[in-house]
């Protein structure tokens, strides 16, 4: 098995509120706003479209957690 970061894809980034998360492993996906508040939390496997159009433009942190590993990537909503 590769690293967790290799099994996690987030695109397009930046985006206008709709983006795709793709995971090769069953994983918990957590999205936090710039203040650290969790605005999204769900189990994922495969490819899923997530809609954040109702949230403000800005920077969000997307964390994926699986197999006792965590990986975080910055998401920009324009």
N, CA, C and O of each residue as an XYZ file, in Angstrom:
312
protein
N       0.841     -1.177      0.000
C       0.000      0.000      0.000
C       0.885      1.240      0.000
O       1.897      1.276      0.701
N       0.514      2.264     -0.784
C       1.251      3.515     -0.823
C       0.887      4.390      0.358
O       0.191      3.961      1.278
N       1.365      5.621      0.319
C       1.047      6.546      1.402
C      -0.387      7.023      1.275
O      -0.992      6.937      0.206
N      -0.916      7.521      2.362
C      -2.273      8.035      2.362
C      -2.404      9.198      1.383
O      -3.429      9.324      0.713
N      -1.385     10.047      1.290
C      -1.458     11.186      0.371
C      -1.563     10.726     -1.079
O      -2.147     11.436     -1.899
N      -1.015      9.557     -1.422
C      -1.133      9.014     -2.779
C      -2.539      8.495     -3.058
O      -2.944      8.412     -4.218
N      -3.285      8.147     -2.023
C      -4.615      7.556     -2.170
C      -5.726      8.607     -2.094
O      -6.904      8.250     -2.075
N      -5.374      9.892     -2.050
C      -6.317     10.975     -1.804
C      -6.151     12.031     -2.891
O      -5.065     12.584     -3.064
N      -7.231     12.312     -3.625
C      -7.192     13.312     -4.696
C      -8.327     14.300     -4.482
O      -9.445     13.917     -4.138
N      -8.026     15.582     -4.691
C      -8.962     16.672     -4.467
C      -8.857     17.613     -5.664
O      -7.790     18.173     -5.916
N      -9.951     17.793     -6.404
C      -9.895     18.632     -7.599
C     -11.287     19.124     -7.977
O     -12.260     18.485     -7.578
N     -11.444     20.217     -8.721
C     -10.397     21.206     -9.001
C     -10.107     22.033     -7.754
O     -10.941     22.149     -6.856
N      -8.950     22.584     -7.721
C      -8.533     23.401     -6.600
C      -7.604     24.490     -7.124
O      -6.488     24.189     -7.548
N      -8.040     25.750     -7.105
C      -9.236     26.320     -6.500
C     -10.509     25.935     -7.273
O     -10.456     25.427     -8.393
N     -11.665     26.203     -6.616
C     -12.956     25.880     -7.214
C     -13.993     26.903     -6.773
O     -13.712     27.791     -5.969
N     -15.212     26.759     -7.323
C     -16.291     27.704     -6.992
C     -17.270     27.135     -5.976
O     -18.327     27.721     -5.741
N     -16.935     26.013     -5.376
C     -17.788     25.437     -4.349
C     -18.141     23.983     -4.597
O     -18.584     23.289     -3.683
N     -17.953     23.520     -5.804
C     -18.170     22.102     -6.119
C     -16.823     21.498     -6.485
O     -16.113     22.000     -7.356
N     -16.488     20.411     -5.802
C     -15.220     19.761     -6.077
C     -15.364     18.266     -5.847
O     -16.357     17.795     -5.292
N     -14.368     17.543     -6.280
C     -14.368     16.087     -6.207
C     -13.312     15.636     -5.212
O     -12.184     16.130     -5.216
N     -13.689     14.690     -4.360
C     -12.734     13.986     -3.506
C     -12.744     12.539     -3.967
O     -13.796     11.916     -4.107
N     -11.560     12.025     -4.197
C     -11.410     10.632     -4.602
C     -10.448      9.958     -3.638
O      -9.341     10.447     -3.412
N     -10.873      8.827     -3.066
C     -10.018      8.079     -2.160
C      -9.964      6.621     -2.596
O     -10.976      6.042     -2.992
N      -8.793      6.047     -2.520
C      -8.601      4.634     -2.843
C      -8.819      3.743     -1.627
O      -8.858      2.518     -1.741
N      -8.962      4.369     -0.463
C      -9.149      3.648      0.800
C     -10.417      4.144      1.477
O     -10.784      5.304      1.293
N     -11.104      3.305      2.257
C     -12.195      3.836      3.069
C     -11.605      4.849      4.051
O     -10.668      4.537      4.785
N     -12.156      6.056      4.060
C     -11.543      7.113      4.864
C     -12.595      8.079      5.384
O     -13.654      8.256      4.781
N     -12.283      8.695      6.510
C     -13.085      9.785      7.068
C     -12.588     11.069      6.432
O     -11.390     11.353      6.462
N     -13.502     11.857      5.851
C     -13.148     13.141      5.264
C     -13.724     14.231      6.160
O     -14.918     14.233      6.460
N     -12.866     15.157      6.585
C     -13.264     16.245      7.468
C     -12.842     17.555      6.816
O     -11.685     17.718      6.426
N     -13.786     18.490      6.699
C     -13.475     19.803      6.130
C     -13.711     20.837      7.213
O     -14.776     20.885      7.829
N     -12.685     21.676      7.438
C     -12.757     22.743      8.440
C     -12.592     24.095      7.768
O     -11.862     24.224      6.785
N     -13.275     25.105      8.303
C     -13.082     26.461      7.807
C     -11.822     27.056      8.436
O     -11.132     26.396      9.213
N     -11.534     28.306      8.090
C     -10.307     28.955      8.570
C     -10.283     29.138     10.079
O      -9.212     29.316     10.660
N     -11.456     29.097     10.730
C     -11.520     29.223     12.185
C     -11.403     27.878     12.891
O     -11.406     27.811     14.120
N     -11.300     26.802     12.102
C     -11.163     25.478     12.687
C     -12.470     24.763     12.960
O     -12.468     23.675     13.535
N     -13.592     25.355     12.558
C     -14.895     24.724     12.756
C     -15.119     23.642     11.698
O     -14.900     23.873     10.509
N     -15.551     22.479     12.132
C     -15.847     21.386     11.198
C     -17.150     21.712     10.483
O     -18.183     21.905     11.124
N     -17.102     21.775      9.146
C     -18.303     22.064      8.367
C     -18.775     20.844      7.579
O     -19.868     20.849      7.012
N     -17.948     19.803      7.547
C     -18.301     18.587      6.808
C     -17.518     17.426      7.405
O     -16.322     17.537      7.674
N     -18.218     16.305      7.609
C     -17.546     15.099      8.104
C     -18.339     13.910      7.579
O     -19.544     13.805      7.808
N     -17.651     13.012      6.872
C     -18.343     11.861      6.314
C     -17.335     10.795      5.903
O     -16.202     11.110      5.541
N     -17.751      9.532      5.959
C     -16.936      8.424      5.454
C     -17.023      8.397      3.924
O     -18.096      8.604      3.358
N     -15.907      8.145      3.269
C     -15.877      8.088      1.809
C     -15.041      6.911      1.334
O     -14.104      6.472      2.001
N     -15.406      6.420      0.174
C     -14.604      5.463     -0.589
C     -14.962      5.690     -2.041
O     -16.139      5.717     -2.401
N     -13.955      5.851     -2.870
C     -14.213      6.114     -4.282
C     -14.262      7.601     -4.548
O     -13.572      8.382     -3.894
N     -15.095      7.997     -5.528
C     -15.158      9.385     -5.981
C     -16.499      9.993     -5.586
O     -17.557      9.417     -5.840
N     -16.436     11.171     -4.957
C     -17.635     11.855     -4.481
C     -17.534     13.338     -4.786
O     -16.484     13.947     -4.580
N     -18.638     13.933     -5.284
C     -18.688     15.382     -5.450
C     -19.215     15.996     -4.159
O     -20.206     15.532     -3.595
N     -18.542     17.035     -3.704
C     -18.954     17.741     -2.485
C     -19.309     19.174     -2.871
O     -18.605     19.809     -3.656
N     -20.396     19.668     -2.314
C     -20.887     21.006     -2.632
C     -20.728     21.914     -1.414
O     -21.362     21.709     -0.380
N     -19.869     22.919     -1.561
C     -19.685     23.937     -0.518
C     -20.116     25.309     -1.026
O     -19.660     26.330     -0.512
N     -21.001     25.343     -2.042
C     -21.404     26.620     -2.630
C     -22.043     27.562     -1.615
O     -21.939     28.780     -1.758
N     -22.699     27.023     -0.599
C     -23.365     27.875      0.391
C     -22.396     28.471      1.416
O     -22.793     29.304      2.232
N     -21.143     28.053      1.378
C     -20.152     28.574      2.316
C     -19.377     29.733      1.692
O     -19.313     29.857      0.469
N     -18.795     30.574      2.530
C     -18.046     31.744      2.085
C     -16.810     31.348      1.297
O     -16.258     30.261      1.471
N     -16.387     32.258      0.423
C     -15.114     32.072     -0.266
C     -13.995     32.119      0.756
O     -14.086     32.822      1.763
N     -12.953     31.375      0.493
C     -11.825     31.380      1.411
C     -11.065     30.077      1.363
O     -11.201     29.284      0.431
N     -10.263     29.873      2.387
C      -9.412     28.690      2.482
C     -10.029     27.719      3.483
O     -10.443     28.106      4.576
N     -10.080     26.470      3.090
C     -10.589     25.392      3.936
C      -9.514     24.319      4.031
O      -8.680     24.196      3.134
N      -9.526     23.562      5.085
C      -8.605     22.446      5.253
C      -9.386     21.147      5.142
O     -10.370     20.931      5.851
N      -8.930     20.289      4.242
C      -9.567     18.993      4.033
C      -8.622     17.940      4.593
O      -7.482     17.815      4.145
N      -9.100     17.188      5.569
C      -8.301     16.137      6.193
C      -8.933     14.800      5.870
O     -10.149     14.634      5.959
N      -8.099     13.857      5.497
C      -8.548     12.496      5.285
C      -7.838     11.633      6.321
O      -6.630     11.757      6.520
N      -8.590     10.764      6.975
C      -8.032      9.906      8.023
C      -8.392      8.460      7.712
O      -9.561      8.118      7.537
N      -7.365      7.619      7.648
C      -7.574      6.188      7.387
C      -6.369      5.416      7.893
O      -5.237      5.897      7.833
N      -6.620      4.224      8.389
C      -5.542      3.334      8.833
C      -4.567      4.023      9.783
O      -3.354      3.875      9.639
N      -5.083      4.769     10.747
C      -4.291      5.467     11.764
C      -3.323      6.486     11.162
O      -2.304      6.816     11.769
N      -3.644      6.980      9.973
C      -2.870      8.035      9.328
C      -3.798      9.208      9.059
O      -5.009      9.030      8.925
N      -3.232     10.413      8.980
C      -3.985     11.600      8.599
C      -3.182     12.364      7.564
O      -1.952     12.401      7.600
N      -3.917     12.976      6.637
C      -3.295     13.807      5.628
C      -4.197     14.999      5.399
O      -5.408     14.830      5.253
N      -3.643     16.205      5.363
C      -4.437     17.416      5.198
C      -3.963     18.177      3.967
O      -2.769     18.291      3.691
N      -4.962     18.697      3.232
C      -4.675     19.503      2.048
C      -5.513     20.767      2.118
O      -6.644     20.744      2.604
N      -4.954     21.876      1.629
C      -5.647     23.160      1.588
C      -6.587     23.180      0.379
O      -6.210     22.750     -0.711
N      -7.815     23.683      0.574
C      -8.797     23.842     -0.492
C      -9.157     25.314     -0.573
O      -9.441     25.944      0.445
N      -9.147     25.867     -1.782
C      -9.481     27.271     -1.969
C     -10.805     27.367     -2.707
O     -10.966     26.826     -3.801
N     -11.756     28.069     -2.086
C     -13.055     28.319     -2.717
C     -13.077     29.769     -3.136
O     -12.906     30.671     -2.316
N     -13.291     29.989     -4.439
C     -13.305     31.356     -4.985
C     -14.722     31.826     -5.251
O     -14.924     32.950     -5.710
